[in-house]
Amino acid sequence: MTILEKLFSICESANKDYQCIYEEGSMMNVKVDKIKRTESYVYIEEFRSGAYSKQDYRKSKSYRIQIYFSKFVNFKADALVRESLRNEIEKEIVLPFMDAYNKTSFFKRNDTWQFYYPIPRFDANEVSVMLEFNCIENIC
């Protein structure tokens, strides 16, 4: 199973109602147009960097992961509506994702999660909670 398949599996176990997408940022504008405005989605940014390390006899590979948990909002929505939607996203999938990630045997436990509330990146007027973290897997 690839890193991406493992992350999708964790996302789906956290909340099956969120559609998972993996793409490079500049191509997401095209993909997001095909998502119904009533659907929620998880967008995993294509991996760009990481690190190999060796501690004692254990080798590992870490990736800098950015995952956007998103819902669409009306163009006329104000800051209070967007804040309420971000709180909803956090309860529905962000916190369950972090718990599911740490319960899986796929990766090393992660206790530090950076989050951001990015401005809409696409023409679809989405509201997102973005997690950025180091995803570490042991390699042989």
C-alpha positions in Angstrom: 0.0 0.0 0.0 1.4 3.4 -0.9 1.6 6.4 1.4 -1.3 8.0 -0.4 -3.5 4.9 -0.1 -2.7 4.8 3.6 -3.7 8.4 4.1 -6.9 7.9 2.1 -7.7 4.9 4.3 -7.2 7.0 7.4 -9.4 9.8 6.0 -12.1 7.4 5.1 -12.0 5.8 8.5 -12.3 9.3 10.1 -15.3 10.3 8.0 -16.6 8.5 4.9 -18.7 11.5 3.9 -15.6 13.4 2.7 -14.4 12.6 -0.8 -10.6 12.2 -1.0 -8.5 13.9 -3.8 -4.8 13.9 -4.4 -3.3 16.4 -6.8 -0.8 19.2 -7.4 -2.2 22.5 -6.4 -2.4 24.1 -9.9 -4.5 21.2 -11.2 -7.0 21.3 -8.3 -9.0 24.2 -9.8 -10.1 21.7 -12.6 -10.9 18.9 -10.2 -12.8 21.0 -7.7 -15.2 22.1 -10.3 -16.5 18.6 -10.6 -17.4 18.3 -6.9 -21.0 19.0 -6.0 -21.3 22.1 -3.8 -23.2 20.0 -1.2 -20.2 17.6 -0.8 -17.3 17.8 1.5 -13.8 16.8 0.4 -10.3 16.1 1.6 -7.5 17.4 -0.7 -4.0 16.1 -0.1 -1.4 18.3 -1.8 1.1 16.3 -3.9 4.2 15.5 -1.9 7.2 17.8 -2.6 9.8 17.2 0.0 10.8 14.9 2.8 13.8 13.4 4.6 15.6 10.1 5.0 17.0 9.3 8.5 18.7 6.5 10.3 18.6 6.1 14.1 20.5 3.0 15.4 19.6 0.4 12.8 16.2 1.8 11.9 15.7 3.7 8.7 12.8 6.0 8.2 11.4 8.3 5.5 9.4 11.4 6.4 7.1 13.5 4.2 5.9 17.0 4.8 2.2 16.5 4.3 -0.5 19.2 3.7 -4.1 18.0 3.9 -7.0 20.4 3.3 -10.4 19.4 4.8 -12.9 21.4 3.0 -16.6 22.4 2.4 -18.1 24.9 0.1 -19.8 28.1 1.3 -22.0 30.7 -0.3 -20.1 33.6 -1.9 -22.0 36.0 0.4 -21.0 34.1 3.6 -19.4 36.3 6.2 -16.6 35.6 8.7 -19.0 34.2 11.3 -20.4 31.7 8.8 -16.9 30.6 7.7 -15.8 30.3 11.4 -18.8 28.1 12.2 -18.0 26.0 9.1 -14.4 25.5 10.2 -15.5 24.4 13.6 -17.9 21.9 12.0 -15.0 20.6 9.8 -12.8 20.2 12.8 -15.4 18.2 14.7 -16.4 16.1 11.7 -13.0 15.1 10.3 -9.9 16.9 11.5 -9.9 15.7 15.0 -11.1 12.2 14.0 -8.4 12.1 11.4 -5.6 12.9 13.9 -7.0 10.2 16.3 -7.2 7.6 13.5 -3.7 8.5 12.2 -2.2 7.8 15.6 -4.1 4.6 16.1 -2.9 3.1 12.8 0.2 1.0 12.5 1.1 2.7 9.1 3.1 5.5 10.5 4.9 6.7 13.6 2.7 8.5 16.1 2.5 12.3 15.5 1.9 14.6 18.5 2.4 17.9 16.7 -0.1 19.1 14.1 0.2 22.5 12.6 -3.1 23.9 11.4 -4.1 26.8 9.1 -7.3 28.4 8.0 -6.3 29.2 4.4 -8.1 31.7 2.2 -10.0 30.0 -0.7 -7.4 28.6 -3.2 -9.9 27.7 -5.9 -12.7 29.5 -7.7 -15.2 27.4 -5.8 -15.2 29.5 -2.6 -14.3 26.7 -0.2 -13.7 26.9 3.5 -10.8 24.7 4.7 -8.9 23.6 7.7 -5.4 22.6 6.6 -3.2 20.3 8.6 0.6 20.3 8.0 2.6 17.6 9.6 5.6 15.2 9.3 4.4 11.7 8.2 7.1 9.2 9.2 7.2 5.6 8.0 9.8 3.0 8.8 11.7 1.6 5.8 13.7 -1.6 5.6 
